[in-house]
Amino acid sequence: MPRRPTAGLRSAGARAARAGVGLALSGLLLAGCAAHGDAGPAASVPAGSVPIASAPPAQAGSAAPMGRSVPVGLKIPSIGVDASVMSVGLNSDGTVGVPPIEANAPAGWYDGSPTPGQTGPSVILGHVTVGQYGDGVFLHLGRLHPGDRIEVRRQDGSTAVFAVDRVQTVDKSAFPTSAVYGNVDRPALRLITCGGPHLSGGGYPDNVIVYASLTGTAL
């Protein structure tokens, strides 16, 4: 690491590295975005190599960090998302797990990242489609705009309120690992799903990534 992270200032890649896991961070995140699953190409992150992220500046009026509390719900009013959130960890091959392919599948918070509202990039991923069950929770994630509100309900009863900084669509082979997982000095949120046209062989070629900053809290 370029510098020693302070308490709470931890990226998903850094935590996995300390556990001795070669975490693959690009297309693997969205395994299951397609009707038949789509692991996509994986870019491994060697232990201790995740740099400080060159993330977008925080929104004006950013809030102070919150204590640790796992997420249990997610609401994004502008695209009609009101969903539960489950925790996902690492698979045996070092890839990040995803929510199940089922009707009304929840979003998945990667439990190797900070909880929403803590300092650092909290990572939540979700499906764009769920096979025979139709639309996924993040079907319209790419329609978000800077300033849009994101609310994450937490187990302690509080709600972390974020505002979108920017939305990025990238080819899975060019997944911006450091921007998504690199350490940042403020509470941040990353929402990730698949994007681009559905491929004839199954799957999607791109990732849609939303970068957001904590702007307040609610009870």
Buried (B, 14 or more C-beta within 10 A) or exposed (E): BEEEBEEBBBBBBBBBBEEEBBBBBBBBBBBBBBBEBBBBEBBBBEBEBBBBBEBBEBBEEBBEBBEBBBBBBBBBEBBEBEBBBBBBEBBEEBBBBBBBBEEEBBBBBBBBBBBBBBBBBBBBBBBBBBBEBEEBBBBBBBEBEEEBBBBBBBEBEBBBBBBBBEBBEBBBEEBBBBBBBBBBBBBBBBBBBBBBEBEEEEBBBBBBBBBBBBBBBEE
